[in-house]
Amino acid sequence: MLEPFDFTISPNPAETQLHLDTDRNYQAAKLYITNMQGAVVYEQTVAQNESEFWIDVAHLPAGYYAVWFIDAQQHIMKDTNNKFAKNNPNTLAKNILGR
């Protein structure tokens, strides 16, 4: 069951750090990041009413990912805009400089 839930993802695309800012009126228990094949690549327990997260994504390969919050009853709390792109740190420089 998908519960309405709002959060923002920045920067998007991300290179080394991902910032999540959530609706403060929720009771999420876990935060997951999955790749586009559905495999969990990151998992974090969420403290009650914790609303801001900085996540190190430097280790993730370049690609597209989705952020999911799960409540204590195992309901998915999904924002309709829960996807982000991960770039390699040198991708922008390579694209601009052609190197």
N, C-alpha and C positions, 0 to 999 in steps of 0.2 A: 504494500500500500504506500503510495507516494503522498507525503504530507507537504503542504505548502511551506516554503522556506526561502528566505532571501539571503544571498551573500554576494559579495563582489570579489573578483579575482584581479590582481594586478601584480606586476606588469603582465601584459599579455600581448606578445609572447614573453616568456620568462627565460632567463639564462642561468642564473645561479640561485636566486631567492624568489619565492612565491609568497605574496601577501594575500591573506583571506580576511575579510571583514564581514562578520555575520550579523543577522538580526539578533538582537539581544534577548528576545523573548522565545527561547527554545530550550529544549532539554536533550540535546544530542549527547551521545555517549561515545561515539567513535567517528573518526574522520578517515576516509580512504581516498587514495588516488589510484586510478586504474588506467592502464593503457587502452588503446582502442580495441584490443582483443579481449578486454575484460579482466585481464590479470591484475591483481593488486600489486602495486609497486611501492606503496607507502601506506602505513597505518599508524594512527595516533589515538590514544585515549583522550577524551575531551572532558575537562573539568566542568562542573555545572555552571552554566551561564558564562563560560569563557567565550569571548566574542572576537578576538583578534589572534591571528596565527601568522607566523613567519616560518616558512618551510624551505629547507635546503633542497633544491632540485638539481644542483650541479652534477650529481652522479647519474641522473637520468639521461638516456640517449635522446637525441633530437626526435621530435614527433608530437603527436597529439595525445592529450590526457583528459580525464574527467575527474572532478572532485565530488565526493559523496559524503553525506553525513547520515549516520544511523542513530536512531533513538534507542533508549533502554529496552523498548519492546520489539526491537529489531525492524522497525519501520524505516524505510528509506525517506529521508528528508531531502528532496531534490529541488534545486533551483533550475529553471529552464535554461539558464546560461551557465552551465557548470563545466564547460570545456576550456582548455587552455593549450597553447602551443609552447613547446620547449625548444629553444634554439641552442646550438653549441655556441660558446662564448665568442668564437671568432667568425661566426657565420655572417654577421652584419658587416664586419670589416672586409671579409672576402667578397661579399656581394657589392660593396661600395667600391673597393679598390681593384676588384677583379683578380685577386690573388688566391 
